[in-house]
Amino acid sequence: WLADVMTADEDALLELVSHLPSEAAEALLELAPETAAHWNLKGNIQMLFGDYFDAINSYDEAIREDADYAEAYFNRGLAYTLIYAIDRACRDFEDAKRLGYDEAIEIQGQFCGQ
């Protein structure tokens, strides 16, 4: 079972942890190596549980690991919108768009008027 979890793709893992208490989900993620993808996934899990500030910290770590990780900028931008930090969100959406994350274009238009 653990081997299946360690090799699951991000969507499958998010589906799994959405059925767990937040503490169990975070404990499961602690088994994974700390890469940019790990931090991004951890942020996604924290977002699922409404832990927006912790998610922002996790996305910060993902970006520290890989400054060109467009999805982490996008996800952090989404977290910022949920805490009403729209200026910060718009900067992250712009960075995500610049790095080729096309989903940022529509969201940026909705929140940033561009």
N, C-alpha and C positions, 0 to 999 in steps of 0.2 A: 504494500500500500504506500509506504513512504517513498519507494523508488518511483511509483507512478506520479506522486505529487511532485517530486524533484524534477521530473522530465515533462510535466504538463505545460502546455502553452499558457500564455497569460489569460486568455479568455476562459479556459477551463478552470484555472486556478481562481479567478475572480468569482466564477459560478460556485465553486466549492466553498470559498470563504464567506460568500454572502449568506450561507446557511449556518455559519458558526458564530458564537459570541465574539465580540471584537478582540478580547484577550486571547482566545484560542487562535484566531486568524493571525494575529501578530506573532504569537509564539511559533506557529507553523512557518511563517515567513523568516523567522530568525534562523531557520535551518539552511537557508539559501546563502550563497556567497554575496558579499556586499559589492555589487557592481552597479553601474548606472541603471541598468534594467531592473535590478533588485530594488533600488530606491524608488524608481518610478512606480513599480508594482506596489510597493509598500504605501506610497502616496495614494494610489488608486484604492487600495483597501481602506485606508483611513478616510478617504472621501466617501466610500460606501457607508461607513459608520458615522458620518457627520463630523469627523475630527479634522476640520478644515485647517486649523493652525498647524497641527502635526503633519498634515499632508503637505502643506507649504514647506515645512522643514525637510520633509523627505524629498520633495522635488528639488529643493536647494542642493541637497546631497547628490542627487542624480546629475544635476548640472555641474556641480564641482567635479564629479567623476568624468563627465563628458560634456564640455562646453557647447558641443554641436548637437546635442540631443534635443531635437525639435519637439518631440512629443512631450518631454518633460516641461519645456517652456509653455506649451499649450495647456497641459494639465494644471500647471501652477497658475496660469492665467484664469482657468475655470475656477480654481479654488479662490483666487482673489475676487472674482465676481461674487462669490457666495458670502464673502465677508465685506462686500461693498467697497473694495479697494480698486475701483475701476481704472484709475490711472496706471496702477501697477499691472493690472490685467491687460490693458491695452499695450503696454510695453512688451509683455510676454507674448501676446498674440502677434505683435509685429516681429519679434525675434523668431517665433515659430514659422511665420510666413516666409521670412527671409531665408530660413534654413530649409524651406521646401515642404513644410507641413500644410498641405492645401486646405485642410479642415479649418485652419485659422482664418482664412479669408472671409468666410461667411460669418463666423462668430465675431470677428473684428468689426465687420460691418454693422452687426446688431448692437454691440456694446460701445464701439468707439466712433461710430458715425463715419466710417471710411469705406 
